[in-house]
Amino acid sequence: MAQEIERKFLVSGDFRPYTTGHTRIIQAYLSSAPGRVVRVRIEEEKGFLTIKGKAGKDGTSRYEWEKEIPAKEARELLNICEPGMIEKIRHRVPAGRHIFEVDEFLGQNKGLIVAEVELGSPDESFERPGWLGEEVTGNPRYYNASLVKNPYSTWD
């Protein structure tokens, strides 16, 4: 079983000078039931179908299965997804031995910038760049599936 282990942070400084590349992402959910989500994603001209399980108690790890599918099929699947869509620019930002994925949200989530780092184990150490802010790992409010239903622009 594939296990995703990651930590998630708000971004509180300027990460842009350290960015090595970026990708535009559009994604929506075929299912966002508690404990599992089925996501359709288009990154540039590649499509992906992803299933994620329930996060562990601390929110750092959960089951993840992902397969690349033709972008044309991913676009077709978007038509039968639950209402709402996530649009974002994903920046790749190296720091030490890791690469942070910094998601700059667009649309109804514009203004929200979140950084994630994938780890080999929940207790793996990593360099914390100066632009990294508050940790929000395990906070469901920051899950993309939650942002579809409760966009950042509606928060107090």
N, C-alpha and C positions, 0 to 999 in steps of 0.2 A: 504494500500500500504506500503510495506517495505521500509524504508528509511535508507540508510547507511550514517553515519556521521563519517568522519575521517580526520585526519591531517597527512601530509606526510612531511618527513624531510630527508635530506642527513645525512649520518653517518660520523662523523669527528673524532671519537675516538674508543677505543677498548671496544666493548660491550660484547665480548666473555666471560669474567669472570662471567657475570651476567645471561648468557643463561641457561634456564631450560629445553630446548629440541629443536629439530629441525625436519623438514620434507622436503623431496625432492619433488619439484613441477615441472610438465611439463604442459604447457597450450598453446592453440592456439585458433583462433577465427573463428567461422562460419560466423560471420558478424562483421565488425568494422566500420559501417556507422556512420557518424557524428550524435551525439545525442543518439546513442544506440549501444551497443555491445552485442554479444552473444558468450560466452566463454565456451570452454571445458577444464576441468582441471583434472589432475590425481595427487593426493597426496598419495604417497606410494601406497596402493592397493585400494584406494577409488576413484570413479569418480564423477564429478560434472558438471552440466550444469547451467550456470549463465547468466542472462540478466541484464544489467546495463543501466540506462537511462542517460540523459544529466546531467552533474554537474550544480549546482547552480552558481550564479555569483562569489562567493568567492571560489568555488571548494570544499567546505567541505562536501556537502551532495548531494546525488542523489538516485534515485530509484534503488533497487537491489532485484532481485528474484533469489533464488538458490535452486536447488534440487539435492540430491545425486542420482547418477545413478550407475549401475554396472560398474566396471573398464573395463571390456571387451567391453561394449558398448562405453565407453568414448574413448578407444583406436581405435575402429572402426570409431568413429566420427572424430578423428584426421586426418584420411585419406581424408576427404572432406573439411577440414578447408582451410582458406586462406593461402597463402604461409607464412612461418616463424613460429617460435615457441619460447616461453619463457621457459628457464630452470633456476631454482633457488633453493637455500636452504633457507627455512624460519625458522628463529630462534625466539623462544619465549623468551622475556626479560621483566620480571616484573619491574615496577618502580612505587612506591606508590600504588595507588588503581587500576592501569591500567597495561595491558600487551601490550608491543610494539611488533609488528611483524616486524622483521628485515629481509629484503630480500637481500640475497647475490647472485647476478646474475651470471650466467655461460654462456658459449657459446659466441655469439657475443656481449653480454652485460656484459661480465666479467670485473670486476673492479668497477662496480656500486653497491653501497650498500645504500638501502633506508629503512627508518623506518616509520611505520604507527601506529597510535594509534586510536582505535575506541572510539567514545564518545557518550554520551546520548543526548547531545545537542551541537550546534555549539559553544556556549560560555562556555562550561564546562571546568573548570580548570584541569590541570594535572601536575604531576611532570615532569620536564625536566632534564633527566639524563645528566651528563657531556659529554657523547659521542655523544649527539645529535647535529647535525650541522644545516645548513641553511634550513629554511622551503621552501618547493616546492609545497605545497598544491595548487591545481588549475593550476599548470603549466603542460599543456598537453604533453610536451616533456617527462615527467616522467611517463605518463600513460603506462601500460603494452602494450595496443593495439598500442601505438605509438612506443614503443621500438621494436616491431616486424618489423615495416616498416622502422624505422630509429634507428638502434642499436647504443648503447653507443660507440662501437668501431669505429664508423664512425664520431663521433663528433669531432670538432676542439678543 
